[in-house]
Amino acid sequence: MDLEKQDAERTAPPAHRPPPRQPEAGEGCLVVAIRLPVRVVVLLVVLPVRLVWDAGAAAARWLGRAVFRPLGRALLWAGRAVFVWPLVGLWRYVLVPLGGALAWLGNLVVVVPAGWLYRYVLVPVGSALVWLYARVLTPFGHGVTWVVRGIVAVLATIGLGVFAVLARLARYLVVVPCVWLYTWVLTPVGHAVARCVKGLVRLAGMLVTGIGTVLYWITRILFVLPLLAVWRWVLVPVGRVLAVVGREIWDALGHAWRVAGYVSLAVGRFLRTLFRWVVVEPVRWVYTRVLTPVGHVVRDVVLRPAAAAAGAVGRAVRQSLASARLTLRQARADLRRVLVGEQHPARDENRREPIGGDTRTLGSRTTALTKD
């Protein structure tokens, strides 16, 4: 049933398979001449590969179902037994109690002394430092700041005067001569140099433009036009032919793969049918026509009589054992009676019913309850 389901799934066309490519209007005799040989060659190449692929896939499915899944379950159970359960036991019965003990010890050794040190040492020392900062260091700092501000103000006044004098001297000794030199000397010289440089740049640009134009036309005539002709009249037609050949090879591969799938399916069905008629049917016929009647005969002729005989022997043995136990019990009672004597059961004084001569008779007028 599984093989039939797999065959049905394989023969059914998948929903995502693209529709067959329609022939283009521009296909000529070259495409038609290439298509059939290419498809024949590709089919001869792809068919063994598809057969080997399908055989490997079937073997892999069988191995996964019959070998790897049970082996994986066994390895998973072994992994749990070897790693998980010991680690869980170690965590639950060793690490957790040890962690609790270490936490209690850490609390006792570290946390409690640290709390005591913070409460009775660090807090008083911090309070003393705060008082020292607020009552001593802050007033002293304010005084030092006032003194420094006065000194800075005096120095700033003196520095401003000196800076004004130096600024006047720098203006009349440095700035004014530099401005005159820049205005009446450097500016005219710079303008002349700029005009010369501009003329040289324009001349160099004209030379570069002429050389570039000459090189452009030389490059165009010697390289670009030949390459363009090779591209247009050689590479493009060859590329189109190669594109047609590649497309046909790709389509031939897809077509050959599908055809090889149908061939592989037919071969698989043939091999399954052959295996069924060569192995399964003879084995079933031998089991149905030979082994089952022989088994019934052995059951009716040998096993059932043997079971009945064994049951009879068992019943006889049980009866013999019961008779032996009864005989042994009687012999033990006779021996006790010979050695000890006949023992009567003790009379129960509290019983409600009278015993022996105390019982009521038809000729008496009293009962056991009103006799006394």
C-alpha positions, 0 to 999 in steps of 0.5 A, spaced: 500 500 500 505 504 501 508 503 494 502 504 491 501 511 494 508 513 493 507 511 485 500 515 485 504 521 488 509 520 483 505 519 477 500 525 479 502 532 476 504 537 481 501 543 482 507 548 482 509 544 475 510 550 470 506 549 463 509 546 457 513 552 453 509 554 447 514 554 441 516 561 439 514 564 432 521 566 430 523 558 431 526 556 425 530 550 422 536 551 426 532 550 432 528 544 430 534 541 427 538 542 434 532 540 438 531 532 437 538 530 437 539 534 443 533 531 447 535 524 445 543 525 447 540 528 454 535 522 455 541 517 454 545 521 459 540 523 464 536 516 464 541 512 468 542 518 473 535 518 474 534 510 475 540 511 480 537 517 483 530 513 484 533 507 487 538 511 492 531 515 494 527 508 495 533 505 499 534 512 503 527 512 505 527 504 507 533 505 511 530 511 514 524 507 516 527 501 518 534 503 520 535 510 522 529 511 526 529 505 531 537 507 531 535 514 533 530 512 538 535 507 541 541 512 541 536 518 544 534 513 550 541 511 551 543 519 551 538 520 556 540 514 560 547 516 560 547 523 560 540 526 562 538 522 567 545 522 571 546 530 570 538 531 573 540 526 579 547 530 580 543 537 579 537 535 584 541 531 589 548 534 589 548 541 586 542 544 589 543 541 596 550 544 596 548 550 593 543 551 599 549 549 604 554 554 600 548 560 600 547 559 608 555 559 609 556 565 605 550 569 608 553 567 615 560 568 613 560 574 608 553 578 609 552 578 616 559 581 617 559 586 612 552 588 614 555 589 621 561 593 618 557 597 614 552 599 620 557 600 626 564 602 622 562 605 615 556 609 617 559 613 623 566 614 619 561 617 613 557 621 618 564 624 621 567 625 614 560 629 612 561 633 619 568 635 617 566 637 610 560 641 612 564 645 618 571 645 617 573 644 609 567 648 606 568 655 610 576 654 609 574 653 601 570 659 601 576 664 604 581 661 599 576 662 594 575 670 596 583 671 596 584 668 590 578 672 586 582 678 589 589 676 587 586 675 580 582 681 579 589 685 581 592 681 576 587 682 571 587 690 571 595 690 571 594 685 565 589 689 561 594 696 561 600 692 559 595 689 553 593 695 551 600 698 550 603 692 547 597 692 542 598 700 540 605 698 539 604 692 535 599 696 530 604 701 529 610 697 528 607 691 525 600 691 522 600 698 518 607 696 515 604 690 513 598 693 510 602 698 506 606 692 503 600 688 501 596 694 498 602 697 494 607 691 493 604 684 493 597 685 490 600 688 483 605 682 483 599 677 485 595 680 479 601 679 474 602 672 476 595 670 476 594 673 469 601 669 467 598 663 470 591 663 467 594 664 460 599 658 461 593 654 463 589 656 457 595 654 452 595 648 456 588 646 455 588 648 448 594 643 447 591 637 451 584 638 447 588 637 441 592 631 443 585 628 446 581 629 440 587 626 436 587 620 440 580 619 441 579 619 433 585 614 433 582 610 438 576 610 435 578 608 428 583 603 431 580 599 436 572 601 437 570 600 430 573 594 429 571 591 436 564 594 434 564 590 428 566 584 431 561 584 436 555 586 431 557 581 426 560 575 430 559 575 437 551 577 437 550 571 432 554 566 435 551 568 442 544 567 439 546 560 437 549 559 443 543 561 447 538 557 443 543 551 444 543 552 451 535 553 452 534 547 448 539 543 452 535 546 458 529 544 456 531 537 454 534 536 461 527 537 464 524 533 458 529 527 459 528 528 467 521 527 466 521 522 461 526 518 466 522 519 472 516 515 468 521 510 465 524 509 473 517 508 475 515 503 470 522 499 472 520 500 479 513 497 478 516 491 473 521 490 479 516 490 484 511 485 480 517 481 479 519 480 486 512 479 488 511 473 483 518 470 484 518 471 492 512 473 495 507 469 491 511 463 492 512 464 499 505 466 501 503 459 497 507 455 501 505 458 507 497 458 505 498 451 502 503 447 505 505 450 512 498 452 514 495 445 513 501 442 516 501 446 522 493 444 523 495 437 522 501 438 527 496 442 532 490 437 531 494 430 531 500 432 536 499 438 540 492 438 542 493 430 544 499 432 548 496 438 551 490 433 553 495 428 556 499 433 560 492 436 563 490 429 565 497 427 568 496 434 571 489 432 574 492 425 576 498 428 580 493 433 583 488 428 585 494 424 588 497 430 592 490 431 595 489 424 597 496 424 600 495 430 604 488 427 606 492 421 608 497 425 612 492 429 615 488 423 618 495 420 620 497 426 624 490 426 627 490 419 629 497 420 632 495 426 636 489 422 639 493 416 641 499 420 644 494 426 647 487 423 648 481 425 645 480 432 646 473 435 647 472 443 645 471 447 652 464 449 654 462 456 652 459 459 659 456 465 655 453 462 649 445 464 649 443 457 646 443 451 652 447 445 650 446 438 652 441 436 657 439 444 658 435 444 652 428 445 652 424 438 651 417 437 649 415 434 656 418 440 660 415 446 662 421 450 663 426 453 658 433 454 659 432 461 660 427 460 666 430 454 669 434 457 674 
